[in-house]
């Protein structure tokens, strides 16, 4: 029998009902990422088929965006470290990243995100949150939801890219 998706396994403990879909999507992405990248060779991380983003970029971006949008949801400004991480998205380290290093980075961000979801007061979900230097308009819920949907979108792109580079 196939493994049930995260949302089919019931509510996540200690998470408000309104935030369950966000938690389910992020945890589903984490499981699929682990399944899909098991045994993926590090030497294929930075290949850009047809000039598209590499698997390495998507891995860095998954963790980075989740970190940034959840930071905005807390009504905090990005740190210099977060800006440095943003600048490095799509670049290998000088010593060369291993796939597992980038997956571990995403896993750490998932742990932080789920913790933040559990600590989010549902009475704040419709509160305004400004995004970036321009303070573009959003809400706590808008940012949390975007973190989840953006994660799933890039996971899909990562999966296709990984399949293409493994064929070549």
N, CA, C and O atoms as a DFTB+ gen file, in Angstrom:
672 C
 N C O
     1  1       0.844      -1.188       0.000
     2  2       0.000       0.000       0.000
     3  2       0.886       1.248       0.000
     4  3       1.903       1.305       0.691
     5  1       0.486       2.224      -0.773
     6  2       1.247       3.463      -0.871
     7  2       1.161       4.243       0.436
     8  3       0.158       4.197       1.148
     9  1       2.225       4.947       0.723
    10  2       2.291       5.785       1.910
    11  2       1.303       6.947       1.759
    12  3       1.251       7.592       0.712
    13  1       0.532       7.202       2.795
    14  2      -0.407       8.323       2.763
    15  2       0.356       9.640       2.763
    16  3       1.416       9.756       3.378
    17  1      -0.198      10.637       2.063
    18  2       0.394      11.961       2.100
    19  2       0.184      12.545       3.501
    20  3      -0.685      12.104       4.253
    21  1       0.993      13.536       3.824
    22  2       0.975      14.110       5.173
    23  2      -0.421      14.576       5.561
    24  3      -0.869      14.301       6.674
    25  1      -1.114      15.270       4.675
    26  2      -2.439      15.801       5.006
    27  2      -3.461      14.695       5.244
    28  3      -4.470      14.925       5.912
    29  1      -3.217      13.495       4.709
    30  2      -4.140      12.371       4.863
    31  2      -3.937      11.626       6.177
    32  3      -4.714      10.733       6.514
    33  1      -2.909      11.987       6.910
    34  2      -2.592      11.299       8.170
    35  2      -3.217      11.964       9.387
    36  3      -3.013      11.520      10.517
    37  1      -3.969      13.018       9.157
    38  2      -4.644      13.699      10.257
    39  2      -3.914      14.957      10.688
    40  3      -2.875      15.317      10.135
    41  1      -4.479      15.611      11.682
    42  2      -3.917      16.886      12.130
    43  2      -2.520      16.740      12.728
    44  3      -2.195      15.740      13.369
    45  1      -1.709      17.766      12.496
    46  2      -0.396      17.828      13.120
    47  2      -0.582      18.263      14.568
    48  3      -1.359      19.180      14.835
    49  1       0.106      17.635      15.498
    50  2      -0.091      17.966      16.908
    51  2       0.306      19.412      17.225
    52  3       1.272      19.950      16.683
    53  1      -0.467      20.010      18.110
    54  2      -0.182      21.358      18.614
    55  2      -0.135      22.413      17.521
    56  3       0.596      23.396      17.641
    57  1      -0.904      22.221      16.459
    58  2      -0.955      23.200      15.384
    59  2      -2.411      23.588      15.150
    60  3      -3.275      22.737      14.938
    61  1      -2.658      24.892      15.195
    62  2      -4.013      25.401      15.012
    63  2      -4.619      24.899      13.700
    64  3      -3.908      24.768      12.704
    65  1      -5.927      24.616      13.688
    66  2      -6.563      24.112      12.468
    67  2      -6.344      25.001      11.239
    68  3      -6.160      24.487      10.135
    69  1      -6.361      26.306      11.411
    70  2      -6.184      27.196      10.263
    71  2      -4.791      27.116       9.658
    72  3      -4.596      27.501       8.505
    73  1      -3.828      26.625      10.412
    74  2      -2.448      26.538       9.926
    75  2      -2.060      25.123       9.505
    76  3      -0.941      24.902       9.041
    77  1      -2.968      24.167       9.661
    78  2      -2.686      22.787       9.269
    79  2      -2.268      22.664       7.804
    80  3      -1.291      21.971       7.521
    81  1      -2.968      23.309       6.855
    82  2      -2.558      23.149       5.451
    83  2      -1.132      23.629       5.179
    84  3      -0.434      23.046       4.349
    85  1      -0.698      24.674       5.859
    86  2       0.666      25.167       5.677
    87  2       1.657      24.107       6.180
    88  3       2.619      23.765       5.493
    89  1       1.406      23.602       7.376
    90  2       2.278      22.577       7.939
    91  2       2.290      21.312       7.105
    92  3       3.349      20.732       6.863
    93  1       1.113      20.880       6.662
    94  2       1.033      19.680       5.829
    95  2       1.847      19.833       4.549
    96  3       2.586      18.924       4.171
    97  1       1.717      20.982       3.877
    98  2       2.421      21.184       2.612
    99  2       3.935      21.194       2.807
   100  3       4.665      20.594       2.018
   101  1       4.408      21.868       3.848
   102  2       5.848      21.948       4.087
   103  2       6.421      20.573       4.425
   104  3       7.485      20.199       3.932
   105  1       5.711      19.826       5.266
   106  2       6.198      18.490       5.627
   107  2       6.117      17.518       4.452
   108  3       6.968      16.640       4.311
   109  1       5.091      17.674       3.607
   110  2       4.988      16.839       2.404
   111  2       6.167      17.112       1.479
   112  3       6.767      16.185       0.936
   113  1       6.491      18.378       1.306
   114  2       7.633      18.740       0.463
   115  2       8.913      18.127       1.005
   116  3       9.745      17.631       0.245
   117  1       9.067      18.163       2.313
   118  2      10.273      17.598       2.928
   119  2      10.375      16.100       2.641
   120  3      11.440      15.607       2.268
   121  1       9.273      15.382       2.813
   122  2       9.298      13.940       2.549
   123  2       9.620      13.643       1.089
   124  3      10.435      12.769       0.792
   125  1       8.976      14.375       0.176
   126  2       9.199      14.128      -1.243
   127  2      10.626      14.473      -1.643
   128  3      11.225      13.780      -2.465
   129  1      11.169      15.530      -1.073
   130  2      12.544      15.915      -1.351
   131  2      13.507      14.796      -0.954
   132  3      14.416      14.444      -1.706
   133  1      13.289      14.246       0.238
   134  2      14.154      13.148       0.700
   135  2      14.023      11.938      -0.214
   136  3      15.022      11.328      -0.596
   137  1      12.794      11.596      -0.561
   138  2      12.571      10.437      -1.429
   139  2      13.210      10.648      -2.801
   140  3      13.865       9.751      -3.332
   141  1      13.019      11.815      -3.359
   142  2      13.441      12.059      -4.724
   143  2      14.955      12.223      -4.870
   144  3      15.526      11.849      -5.894
   145  1      15.593      12.774      -3.860
   146  2      17.032      13.022      -3.969
   147  2      17.890      11.924      -3.345
   148  3      19.113      12.055      -3.289
   149  1      17.272      10.856      -2.880
   150  2      18.053       9.731      -2.353
   151  2      18.971       9.217      -3.461
   152  3      18.508       8.785      -4.517
   153  1      20.253       9.270      -3.209
   154  2      21.224       8.786      -4.179
   155  2      21.522       9.746      -5.321
   156  3      22.234       9.381      -6.257
   157  1      20.994      10.968      -5.264
   158  2      21.269      11.934      -6.335
   159  2      22.737      12.354      -6.248
   160  3      23.199      12.749      -5.177
   161  1      23.471      12.274      -7.348
   162  2      24.905      12.577      -7.303
   163  2      25.200      14.079      -7.191
   164  3      24.611      14.892      -7.903
   165  1      26.105      14.426      -6.300
   166  2      26.480      15.826      -6.082
   167  2      27.052      16.475      -7.333
   168  3      26.926      17.687      -7.511
   169  1      27.677      15.690      -8.203
   170  2      28.264      16.288      -9.399
   171  2      27.208      16.801     -10.390
   172  3      27.544      17.490     -11.354
   173  1      25.946      16.468     -10.152
   174  2      24.870      16.965     -11.016
   175  2      24.151      18.181     -10.427
   176  3      23.249      18.729     -11.061
   177  1      24.538      18.606      -9.225
   178  2      23.836      19.692      -8.526
   179  2      23.733      20.988      -9.313
   180  3      22.713      21.673      -9.235
   181  1      24.764      21.336     -10.068
   182  2      24.828      22.687     -10.651
   183  2      24.597      22.707     -12.160
   184  3      24.789      23.736     -12.808
   185  1      24.187      21.577     -12.713
   186  2      23.874      21.525     -14.147
   187  2      22.560      22.269     -14.385
   188  3      21.586      22.101     -13.650
   189  1      22.562      23.095     -15.430
   190  2      21.384      23.904     -15.775
   191  2      20.860      23.449     -17.144
   192  3      21.262      23.998     -18.171
   193  1      19.979      22.465     -17.166
   194  2      19.484      21.990     -18.463
   195  2      18.682      23.093     -19.163
   196  3      17.807      23.719     -18.565
   197  1      18.994      23.309     -20.416
   198  2      18.326      24.347     -21.223
   199  2      18.404      25.718     -20.563
   200  3      17.536      26.566     -20.771
   201  1      19.453      25.929     -19.764
   202  2      19.633      27.220     -19.109
   203  2      18.718      27.454     -17.910
   204  3      18.688      28.553     -17.356
   205  1      17.981      26.438     -17.512
   206  2      17.058      26.563     -16.376
   207  2      17.840      26.442     -15.067
   208  3      19.016      26.080     -15.062
   209  1      17.168      26.750     -13.966
   210  2      17.810      26.686     -12.649
   211  2      18.240      25.255     -12.324
   212  3      17.577      24.286     -12.691
   213  1      19.354      25.158     -11.634
   214  2      19.911      23.853     -11.265
   215  2      19.212      23.279     -10.032
   216  3      18.500      23.982      -9.315
   217  1      19.434      21.996      -9.808
   218  2      18.932      21.339      -8.597
   219  2      19.522      22.030      -7.363
   220  3      18.818      22.244      -6.376
   221  1      20.805      22.379      -7.417
   222  2      21.446      23.071      -6.300
   223  2      20.771      24.386      -5.985
   224  3      20.547      24.714      -4.820
   225  1      20.438      25.157      -7.041
   226  2      19.716      26.411      -6.818
   227  2      18.403      26.147      -6.106
   228  3      18.095      26.792      -5.104
   229  1      17.629      25.203      -6.618
   230  2      16.317      24.937      -6.019
   231  2      16.454      24.526      -4.552
   232  3      15.651      24.940      -3.716
   233  1      17.452      23.726      -4.240
   234  2      17.671      23.324      -2.849
   235  2      17.981      24.537      -1.960
   236  3      17.427      24.672      -0.869
   237  1      18.856      25.399      -2.429
   238  2      19.177      26.599      -1.656
   239  2      17.969      27.516      -1.553
   240  3      17.708      28.086      -0.493
   241  1      17.238      27.660      -2.641
   242  2      16.095      28.564      -2.698
   243  2      14.952      28.072      -1.810
   244  3      14.277      28.875      -1.168
   245  1      14.736      26.768      -1.772
   246  2      13.695      26.209      -0.902
   247  2      13.907      26.643       0.545
   248  3      12.982      27.125       1.199
   249  1      15.117      26.469       1.032
   250  2      15.421      26.845       2.419
   251  2      15.395      28.359       2.591
   252  3      14.866      28.866       3.580
   253  1      15.965      29.079       1.629
   254  2      16.080      30.525       1.746
   255  2      14.746      31.239       1.754
   256  3      14.516      32.108       2.595
   257  1      13.867      30.892       0.839
   258  2      12.565      31.566       0.781
   259  2      11.740      31.251       2.016
   260  3      11.090      32.136       2.572
   261  1      11.761      30.003       2.447
   262  2      11.027      29.641       3.656
   263  2      11.515      30.485       4.834
   264  3      10.711      30.990       5.617
   265  1      12.805      30.633       4.952
   266  2      13.387      31.465       5.999
   267  2      12.941      32.921       5.863
   268  3      12.519      33.538       6.841
   269  1      13.034      33.466       4.659
   270  2      12.717      34.882       4.470
   271  2      11.243      35.200       4.682
   272  3      10.916      36.161       5.378
   273  1      10.353      34.414       4.099
   274  2       8.937      34.760       4.250
   275  2       8.442      34.537       5.681
   276  3       7.565      35.261       6.154
   277  1       8.997      33.546       6.365
   278  2       8.616      33.357       7.761
   279  2       9.193      34.475       8.641
   280  3       8.602      34.830       9.661
   281  1      10.335      35.022       8.249
   282  2      10.890      36.185       8.953
   283  2       9.933      37.365       8.801
   284  3       9.617      38.032       9.786
   285  1       9.473      37.627       7.591
   286  2       8.510      38.717       7.370
   287  2       7.213      38.468       8.137
   288  3       6.609      39.411       8.648
   289  1       6.784      37.224       8.223
   290  2       5.557      36.912       8.967
   291  2       5.695      37.271      10.446
   292  3       4.706      37.591      11.106
   293  1       6.915      37.219      10.960
   294  2       7.170      37.619      12.360
   295  2       7.345      39.129      12.490
   296  3       7.637      39.635      13.574
   297  1       7.168      39.841      11.390
   298  2       7.338      41.300      11.349
   299  2       8.778      41.707      11.641
   300  3       9.028      42.730      12.279
   301  1       9.723      40.893      11.166
   302  2      11.141      41.179      11.345
   303  2      11.770      41.489       9.998
   304  3      11.306      41.032       8.954
   305  1      12.830      42.270      10.044
   306  2      13.614      42.570       8.840
   307  2      14.611      41.436       8.610
   308  3      15.007      40.731       9.537
   309  1      14.998      41.286       7.362
   310  2      16.009      40.285       7.054
   311  2      17.353      40.717       7.626
   312  3      17.653      41.908       7.710
   313  1      18.153      39.739       8.017
   314  2      19.475      40.003       8.564
   315  2      20.498      40.052       7.436
   316  3      20.202      39.664       6.305
   317  1      21.676      40.519       7.740
   318  2      22.741      40.537       6.733
   319  2      23.063      39.104       6.293
   320  3      23.372      38.872       5.124
   321  1      22.993      38.153       7.213
   322  2      23.241      36.751       6.860
   323  2      22.204      36.264       5.838
   324  3      22.553      35.567       4.885
   325  1      20.938      36.627       6.035
   326  2      19.901      36.214       5.089
   327  2      20.147      36.818       3.700
   328  3      19.920      36.160       2.685
   329  1      20.611      38.071       3.660
   330  2      20.941      38.682       2.374
   331  2      22.128      37.978       1.726
   332  3      22.154      37.805       0.507
   333  1      23.105      37.573       2.522
   334  2      24.255      36.830       1.990
   335  2      23.788      35.497       1.401
   336  3      24.228      35.096       0.324
   337  1      22.893      34.819       2.119
   338  2      22.362      33.547       1.625
   339  2      21.616      33.738       0.307
   340  3      21.732      32.921      -0.606
   341  1      20.855      34.816       0.218
   342  2      20.119      35.120      -1.007
   343  2      21.083      35.316      -2.175
   344  3      20.844      34.814      -3.273
   345  1      22.155      36.034      -1.939
   346  2      23.160      36.272      -2.980
   347  2      23.842      34.973      -3.421
   348  3      24.243      34.848      -4.578
   349  1      23.974      34.019      -2.520
   350  2      24.666      32.763      -2.825
   351  2      23.779      31.729      -3.507
   352  3      24.279      30.711      -3.988
   353  1      22.468      31.973      -3.557
   354  2      21.579      30.995      -4.182
   355  2      21.991      30.767      -5.630
   356  3      22.111      31.709      -6.414
   357  1      22.200      29.525      -5.962
   358  2      22.613      29.154      -7.307
   359  2      24.110      28.983      -7.461
   360  3      24.595      28.694      -8.555
   361  1      24.853      29.160      -6.364
   362  2      26.311      29.027      -6.419
   363  2      26.786      27.913      -5.508
   364  3      26.289      27.744      -4.395
   365  1      27.740      27.169      -5.989
   366  2      28.355      26.125      -5.177
   367  2      29.312      26.769      -4.177
   368  3      29.775      27.889      -4.392
   369  1      29.602      26.076      -3.105
   370  2      30.593      26.569      -2.144
   371  2      31.984      26.322      -2.704
   372  3      32.155      25.556      -3.652
   373  1      32.968      26.971      -2.117
   374  2      34.339      26.779      -2.600
   375  2      34.807      25.348      -2.419
   376  3      35.619      24.855      -3.201
   377  1      34.299      24.677      -1.391
   378  2      34.682      23.284      -1.163
   379  2      33.746      22.309      -1.862
   380  3      34.019      21.109      -1.891
   381  1      32.653      22.801      -2.423
   382  2      31.697      21.946      -3.120
   383  2      30.666      21.359      -2.180
   384  3      30.995      20.572      -1.291
   385  1      29.423      21.744      -2.379
   386  2      28.347      21.204      -1.550
   387  2      28.051      19.753      -1.913
   388  3      28.122      19.355      -3.076
   389  1      27.724      18.991      -0.907
   390  2      27.161      17.659      -1.116
   391  2      25.637      17.814      -1.086
   392  3      25.115      18.719      -0.435
   393  1      24.943      16.945      -1.778
   394  2      23.482      16.991      -1.801
   395  2      22.948      16.989      -0.370
   396  3      22.066      17.779      -0.033
   397  1      23.479      16.108       0.464
   398  2      22.963      15.972       1.833
   399  2      23.124      17.259       2.641
   400  3      22.281      17.557       3.487
   401  1      24.184      18.025       2.399
   402  2      24.363      19.296       3.104
   403  2      23.206      20.247       2.799
   404  3      22.670      20.892       3.700
   405  1      22.830      20.327       1.534
   406  2      21.753      21.229       1.142
   407  2      20.395      20.709       1.613
   408  3      19.525      21.497       1.984
   409  1      20.212      19.402       1.600
   410  2      18.972      18.815       2.132
   411  2      18.895      19.078       3.634
   412  3      17.828      19.419       4.145
   413  1      20.004      18.926       4.341
   414  2      20.027      19.197       5.787
   415  2      19.671      20.648       6.092
   416  3      18.980      20.930       7.071
   417  1      20.139      21.555       5.260
   418  2      19.820      22.976       5.440
   419  2      18.310      23.197       5.310
   420  3      17.711      23.925       6.102
   421  1      17.708      22.567       4.314
   422  2      16.254      22.665       4.158
   423  2      15.549      22.041       5.359
   424  3      14.586      22.608       5.876
   425  1      16.019      20.884       5.804
   426  2      15.412      20.222       6.971
   427  2      15.434      21.125       8.199
   428  3      14.452      21.196       8.939
   429  1      16.537      21.806       8.412
   430  2      16.628      22.718       9.555
   431  2      15.614      23.846       9.428
   432  3      15.027      24.271      10.423
   433  1      15.408      24.329       8.214
   434  2      14.434      25.394       8.001
   435  2      13.016      24.879       8.224
   436  3      12.168      25.609       8.738
   437  1      12.748      23.638       7.845
   438  2      11.428      23.049       8.076
   439  2      11.150      22.966       9.578
   440  3      10.048      23.289      10.021
   441  1      12.127      22.541      10.353
   442  2      11.955      22.467      11.813
   443  2      11.607      23.848      12.373
   444  3      10.700      23.979      13.196
   445  1      12.328      24.871      11.926
   446  2      12.053      26.239      12.385
   447  2      10.661      26.693      11.961
   448  3       9.944      27.321      12.740
   449  1      10.282      26.375      10.732
   450  2       8.976      26.792      10.218
   451  2       7.840      26.138      11.002
   452  3       6.874      26.811      11.365
   453  1       7.943      24.847      11.264
   454  2       6.888      24.156      12.017
   455  2       6.812      24.708      13.436
   456  3       5.720      24.873      13.979
   457  1       7.945      24.988      14.029
   458  2       7.961      25.600      15.364
   459  2       7.254      26.955      15.333
   460  3       6.446      27.261      16.210
   461  1       7.562      27.760      14.322
   462  2       6.919      29.063      14.216
   463  2       5.415      28.919      13.996
   464  3       4.633      29.675      14.573
   465  1       5.006      27.971      13.179
   466  2       3.574      27.749      12.966
   467  2       2.886      27.413      14.287
   468  3       1.799      27.915      14.570
   469  1       3.516      26.572      15.085
   470  2       2.928      26.186      16.371
   471  2       2.833      27.369      17.327
   472  3       1.953      27.410      18.187
   473  1       3.740      28.331      17.174
   474  2       3.767      29.492      18.061
   475  2       2.951      30.678      17.529
   476  3       2.815      31.695      18.208
   477  1       2.411      30.542      16.318
   478  2       1.669      31.645      15.712
   479  2       0.282      31.757      16.338
   480  3      -0.469      30.783      16.390
   481  1      -0.041      32.941      16.805
   482  2      -1.363      33.249      17.355
   483  2      -2.322      33.455      16.181
   484  3      -2.108      34.348      15.361
   485  1      -3.368      32.644      16.094
   486  2      -4.291      32.752      14.962
   487  2      -4.974      34.116      14.915
   488  3      -5.471      34.512      13.860
   489  1      -5.009      34.827      16.009
   490  2      -5.600      36.160      16.012
   491  2      -4.755      37.167      15.245
   492  3      -5.213      38.279      14.981
   493  1      -3.517      36.795      14.879
   494  2      -2.635      37.694      14.126
   495  2      -2.639      37.400      12.629
   496  3      -1.986      38.115      11.868
   497  1      -3.352      36.374      12.188
   498  2      -3.242      35.919      10.800
   499  2      -3.602      36.983       9.774
   500  3      -3.050      36.981       8.674
   501  1      -4.503      37.881      10.100
   502  2      -4.897      38.912       9.134
   503  2      -4.139      40.226       9.324
   504  3      -4.433      41.214       8.652
   505  1      -3.170      40.240      10.232
   506  2      -2.388      41.458      10.454
   507  2      -1.484      41.748       9.265
   508  3      -0.936      40.840       8.639
   509  1      -1.344      43.029       8.972
   510  2      -0.477      43.485       7.889
   511  2       0.967      43.105       8.174
   512  3       1.440      43.178       9.308
   513  1       1.644      42.704       7.128
   514  2       3.083      42.494       7.182
   515  2       3.673      43.063       5.903
   516  3       3.226      42.741       4.802
   517  1       4.677      43.909       6.059
   518  2       5.362      44.461       4.910
   519  2       6.474      43.535       4.460
   520  3       7.159      42.910       5.270
   521  1       6.639      43.461       3.139
   522  2       7.648      42.576       2.564
   523  2       8.753      43.414       1.953
   524  3       8.500      44.280       1.116
   525  1       9.971      43.152       2.374
   526  2      11.129      43.790       1.783
   527  2      11.269      45.260       2.123
   528  3      10.536      45.810       2.944
   529  1      12.225      45.870       1.470
   530  2      12.529      47.282       1.740
   531  2      11.361      48.191       1.404
   532  3      11.176      49.234       2.032
   533  1      10.569      47.792       0.406
   534  2       9.433      48.609       0.000
   535  2       8.189      48.366       0.841
   536  3       7.192      49.074       0.696
   537  1       8.241      47.366       1.723
   538  2       7.090      47.075       2.572
   539  2       5.859      46.658       1.788
   540  3       4.739      47.046       2.122
   541  1       6.069      45.867       0.746
   542  2       4.937      45.407      -0.072
   543  2       3.896      44.737       0.811
   544  3       4.256      44.040       1.761
   545  1       2.621      44.930       0.521
   546  2       1.572      44.492       1.441
   547  2       1.307      42.985       1.433
   548  3       1.178      42.358       0.381
   549  1       1.234      42.439       2.624
   550  2       0.804      41.060       2.822
   551  2       0.235      40.948       4.232
   552  3       0.067      41.946       4.931
   553  1      -0.051      39.734       4.627
   554  2      -0.527      39.446       5.982
   555  2       0.283      38.277       6.526
   556  3       1.037      37.637       5.793
   557  1       0.122      38.007       7.800
   558  2       0.797      36.851       8.396
   559  2       0.390      35.591       7.628
   560  3       1.247      34.814       7.206
   561  1      -0.917      35.392       7.450
   562  2      -1.389      34.199       6.749
   563  2      -0.913      34.170       5.304
   564  3      -0.543      33.112       4.795
   565  1      -0.918      35.315       4.640
   566  2      -0.450      35.372       3.262
   567  2       0.993      34.914       3.139
   568  3       1.345      34.186       2.211
   569  1       1.817      35.338       4.067
   570  2       3.231      34.955       4.035
   571  2       3.422      33.486       4.371
   572  3       4.206      32.799       3.716
   573  1       2.719      32.997       5.378
   574  2       2.850      31.589       5.736
   575  2       2.378      30.692       4.594
   576  3       3.018      29.693       4.266
   577  1       1.244      31.066       3.995
   578  2       0.725      30.294       2.868
   579  2       1.696      30.349       1.689
   580  3       1.949      29.336       1.038
   581  1       2.238      31.540       1.421
   582  2       3.187      31.658       0.315
   583  2       4.418      30.784       0.561
   584  3       4.943      30.176      -0.372
   585  1       4.875      30.721       1.797
   586  2       6.003      29.852       2.114
   587  2       5.722      28.414       1.724
   588  3       6.588      27.726       1.184
   589  1       4.497      27.958       2.002
   590  2       4.123      26.576       1.681
   591  2       3.971      26.364       0.178
   592  3       4.514      25.408      -0.375
   593  1       3.233      27.256      -0.484
   594  2       2.993      27.040      -1.917
   595  2       4.268      27.241      -2.727
   596  3       4.482      26.543      -3.718
   597  1       5.092      28.154      -2.337
   598  2       6.357      28.389      -3.025
   599  2       7.273      27.173      -2.869
   600  3       7.962      26.777      -3.809
   601  1       7.270      26.593      -1.677
   602  2       8.061      25.390      -1.428
   603  2       7.614      24.262      -2.350
   604  3       8.447      23.585      -2.952
   605  1       6.311      24.057      -2.463
   606  2       5.814      22.982      -3.328
   607  2       6.119      23.263      -4.797
   608  3       6.450      22.344      -5.545
   609  1       6.011      24.523      -5.216
   610  2       6.286      24.880      -6.616
   611  2       7.739      24.581      -6.969
   612  3       8.018      23.980      -8.007
   613  1       8.665      24.999      -6.108
   614  2      10.079      24.758      -6.411
   615  2      10.454      23.288      -6.249
   616  3      11.367      22.804      -6.919
   617  1       9.763      22.580      -5.373
   618  2      10.007      21.144      -5.279
   619  2       9.673      20.480      -6.613
   620  3      10.423      19.630      -7.092
   621  1       8.555      20.865      -7.205
   622  2       8.187      20.309      -8.507
   623  2       9.222      20.626      -9.567
   624  3       9.574      19.765     -10.373
   625  1       9.713      21.857      -9.571
   626  2      10.737      22.232     -10.534
   627  2      12.024      21.446     -10.290
   628  3      12.676      20.996     -11.232
   629  1      12.377      21.288      -9.026
   630  2      13.568      20.515      -8.670
   631  2      13.433      19.079      -9.171
   632  3      14.383      18.523      -9.724
   633  1      12.271      18.482      -8.983
   634  2      12.077      17.087      -9.379
   635  2      12.235      16.904     -10.890
   636  3      12.851      15.937     -11.340
   637  1      11.681      17.827     -11.663
   638  2      11.809      17.742     -13.109
   639  2      13.272      17.936     -13.529
   640  3      13.796      17.188     -14.355
   641  1      13.918      18.946     -12.949
   642  2      15.319      19.203     -13.282
   643  2      16.191      18.013     -12.934
   644  3      17.048      17.616     -13.724
   645  1      15.980      17.440     -11.760
   646  2      16.765      16.276     -11.343
   647  2      16.574      15.108     -12.320
   648  3      17.534      14.422     -12.671
   649  1      15.350      14.894     -12.745
   650  2      15.090      13.800     -13.687
   651  2      15.803      14.052     -15.013
   652  3      16.372      13.127     -15.592
   653  1      15.781      15.275     -15.494
   654  2      16.411      15.608     -16.772
   655  2      17.933      15.434     -16.691
   656  3      18.536      14.829     -17.578
   657  1      18.550      15.961     -15.633
   658  2      20.024      15.877     -15.574
   659  2      20.496      14.444     -15.332
   660  3      21.610      14.092     -15.719
   661  1      19.670      13.618     -14.701
   662  2      20.068      12.216     -14.506
   663  2      20.026      11.437     -15.819
   664  3      20.731      10.439     -15.966
   665  1      19.208      11.881     -16.772
   666  2      19.097      11.193     -18.069
   667  2      20.317      11.457     -18.949
   668  3      20.675      10.623     -19.780
   669  1      20.942      12.590     -18.772
   670  2      22.050      12.975     -19.662
   671  2      23.378      12.438     -19.226
   672  3      24.390      12.685     -19.882
